[in-house]
Amino acid sequence: MLDKHLTTAEEELLKETGMNPAVLLKSIQALGQEWALIDDVGTELRDRWSSVHEKVKARMRESMEDAVGTQNGKKQQALLKFATDFDAACSGFSGASLEQDLKSLAPAPAGTV
């Protein structure tokens, strides 16, 4: 099943346009549930996950930079929501925080230090 969930995520990430974030997130959530049940997932699956994670991170950073540059607050909030859900889905097997990474790109809201 891990292979199926990784393949779904990889296929979504291959799309230059029209990527469906809900499908991507659902596959990562399912991957996280399955991953927790397996003692040793093996090098190939870990390498594939690493590649998926890096691609998600790169695309999300690019989208956040665009949202910040165009001052699109709604898009920024949507990206942060996705990042929060993504982090929760892969917290058991991935240590990096996408949400914190994206927050570092966004300006602090008015009235905060």
N, C-alpha and C positions, 0 to 999 in steps of 0.2 A: 504493500500500500504506500510506503514511503516514496517509492519510485513514481507511482501514479500522481501523488500530490506534488512532487518536485517537477514532474513533466508538465503538469498544468501550469505551475508558476513560471516555468521556463518558457512555455508557449506564450503566455501573456506578455512576458518581458521581451519577447522577440518582436512584438508588434511595434512598429514605428509610431503608428497612430491607432487610436481606438482601443487601447488597453483598457480592460475593465478592472478597476481597483477592487470591486467587490469580489470578483472571481479570484483575483490574486490573493486577497486577504483570506477568503474562505479556504483556499488551498493551503495557505500557511497555517491557519488555525487547525486544519485537519492534520497537517504534517506534525505540528506540535503535539497533538494528542497521541498520534502513533509513535512519535519519537520517544515519548516518555515511557512507552511500554517495552522498548528494546534496549538490551544491555549494551550491545556493540553494533552500531549501525554500519561500520566499515568506512574505509578511506574514501571510496568512490562517492558514496552518498554525502559524506562530510564535505568533500570537495565541491560537489554540485550545490550543496546548500550554501557554502561560502560564496560561490559565484552568484547565486540567486540573491543572497543578502547584499552583496556589493552592488549588483545591478539595481536593486530596489533603492538602496541608499543613494546611488548616483542620480537616478531619475527623480527621486523625491527632493534631493538637494537642488537639482536644476529647476524643478517646478517651484520650489520655495523661493529661489533666487528671482525667478520670473514674477512671482506673486508680490514679493517685496519691492522689486523694481517698478512694478505697475501700481503699487499701493493697493493691491486687491486683498483687503482684510478677510473677506469671506473665504477666498481660496486659501489663505494662510491658515485660517481656523480649520478648514476641511483637511488640509495636509497634516496639521498637528493632530487632529482626531484620528486620521489613518495611522499616523506614526505611533500614537498611544496604543491603538488596537494591535498594530503590528508587533510592537514591543511585548505586549501581553501574550500574544500568540507564540512567540518564539523565545520567551524568557527562560524556558527550561534548557535550551540548547544553544543560545546565543547571548553573549554578554554585552554587546554594544547597544546603546540606546539611540534609536533613530529620532525619537522625540527630542532628546537633548541636543542632538546634532542640528535638527531643524530650528529649534529655539535659538540656537546660537546665531542663526542667519537672520532671524526676524528682529526688528527693532523692538525695544521695550515699549509696552503700552504707555500712553500719556499718563503722567501722574505717578509713575513708578521709578524707583532708583535703580 
